[in-house]
Amino acid sequence: GALAEGGVVLHFFPAPFTSTCEAQMCAVRDGIAAYDGATVWGVTTHHPILIARWEAEHRFAVPILAATSLGIVRTRS
């Protein structure tokens, strides 16, 4: 699996189509070689259709997961 092949990196971001998140994921795309064989994923809580449109515009080098439950990304109450 991915862990045995170099690890897994999850990049969590709150909102596609915002300058901060766009810059974050473009930096991941442009610097993908720095992850040295790790499996890299983006994760957000937005609707998959919106994410697909955003991915198509920017041609991100990593797949983006749409987490539909805030409970899986919330770290504080």
Phi, psi and chi 1 to 4 in degrees:
 res  aa     phi    psi   chi1   chi2   chi3   chi4
   1 GLY       - -177.0      -      -      -      -
   2 ALA   -61.8  -35.9      -      -      -      -
   3 LEU   -64.8  -40.4  -75.8  174.7      -      -
   4 ALA   -71.9  -22.5      -      -      -      -
   5 GLU   -94.7    9.3  -63.6  171.1    8.8      -
   6 GLY   135.7    1.9      -      -      -      -
   7 GLY    95.3  175.7      -      -      -      -
   8 VAL  -130.5  135.0  175.0      -      -      -
   9 VAL  -119.8  125.6  176.5      -      -      -
  10 LEU  -110.2  123.1  -60.2  175.6      -      -
  11 HIS  -103.9  110.1  -78.8  -79.0      -      -
  12 PHE   -90.9  134.2  -70.1   87.0      -      -
  13 PHE  -143.3  145.2   61.4   95.7      -      -
  14 PRO   -81.8  -32.6   25.3  -30.6      -      -
  15 ALA  -150.7  115.5      -      -      -      -
  16 PRO   -66.7  163.6   24.0  -30.4      -      -
  17 PHE    65.1   24.2  -62.9  104.9      -      -
  18 THR  -117.4  151.2   63.0      -      -      -
  19 SER   -63.3  -37.9   59.8      -      -      -
  20 THR   -66.4  -48.9  -58.8      -      -      -
  21 CYS   -69.6  -35.6  -65.3      -      -      -
  22 GLU   -62.8  -44.6 -175.6  174.0  -50.1      -
  23 ALA   -62.6  -40.4      -      -      -      -
  24 GLN   -61.4  -51.4  174.5 -173.8  -18.2      -
  25 MET   -73.1  -29.5  -67.7  -51.2  -65.1      -
  26 CYS   -68.0  -36.4  -74.0      -      -      -
  27 ALA   -64.5  -38.9      -      -      -      -
  28 VAL   -62.2  -48.5  169.7      -      -      -
  29 ARG   -57.8  -48.0  176.6 -163.0   62.0 -152.8
  30 ASP   -74.1  -21.9  -62.2  -17.2      -      -
  31 GLY  -113.4   26.1      -      -      -      -
  32 ILE   -57.9  -30.3 -164.1   69.8      -      -
  33 ALA   -62.2  -26.3      -      -      -      -
  34 ALA   -67.7  -16.9      -      -      -      -
  35 TYR   -82.7   -4.4  -65.6   97.9      -      -
  36 ASP    44.6   54.9 -162.6   27.9      -      -
  37 GLY    90.9   -4.5      -      -      -      -
  38 ALA   -71.3  152.7      -      -      -      -
  39 THR   -84.6  121.1  -60.0      -      -      -
  40 VAL  -113.3  133.5 -178.0      -      -      -
  41 TRP  -132.0  145.7  -64.9   79.4      -      -
  42 GLY   -97.7  146.6      -      -      -      -
  43 VAL  -135.4  130.4 -177.2      -      -      -
  44 THR  -144.0  168.9 -172.0      -      -      -
  45 THR  -102.0   14.0   58.6      -      -      -
  46 HIS   -89.8  165.8  -76.4  -90.0      -      -
  47 HIS   -63.0  138.0 -165.3  -81.6      -      -
  48 PRO   -55.8  -33.9  -24.2   32.6      -      -
  49 ILE   -66.7  -41.4  -68.0  173.1      -      -
  50 LEU   -63.8  -42.6  179.9   65.4      -      -
  51 ILE   -63.3  -42.5  -62.8  -54.1      -      -
  52 ALA   -60.3  -40.6      -      -      -      -
  53 ARG   -64.9  -42.6 -167.1  174.8   99.0 -146.2
  54 TRP   -65.3  -44.2 -167.0   56.0      -      -
  55 GLU   -60.2  -42.6  -76.9 -177.7  -69.5      -
  56 ALA   -63.6  -37.0      -      -      -      -
  57 GLU   -66.9  -35.2  -78.0 -174.6   24.6      -
  58 HIS  -108.9   -8.3  -64.3  -71.7      -      -
  59 ARG    49.6   54.9  -63.2 -174.3 -172.8  127.8
  60 PHE   -62.5  145.5  -64.1  123.0      -      -
  61 ALA   -82.6   -4.3      -      -      -      -
  62 VAL  -126.7  149.3  -59.4      -      -      -
  63 PRO   -71.2  151.4   17.1  -20.6      -      -
  64 ILE  -117.3  128.4  -62.1  178.8      -      -
  65 LEU   -94.5  138.2  -56.4  174.0      -      -
  66 ALA  -101.3  104.9      -      -      -      -
  67 ALA   -85.7  113.0      -      -      -      -
  68 THR   -86.9   -4.4   57.6      -      -      -
  69 SER  -116.7  118.2  168.9      -      -      -
  70 LEU   -59.6  -24.2  -71.2  174.5      -      -
  71 GLY   -60.3  -25.3      -      -      -      -
  72 ILE   -83.1  -14.1   67.9  169.2      -      -
  73 VAL  -114.5  -11.2  -65.3      -      -      -
  74 ARG   -74.7  129.6 -176.0  174.6  -66.7  156.7
  75 THR  -110.3  -12.6   58.6      -      -      -
  76 ARG  -132.1  151.8  -63.6 -178.2 -169.7  169.4
  77 SER   -86.1      -   -9.0      -      -      -
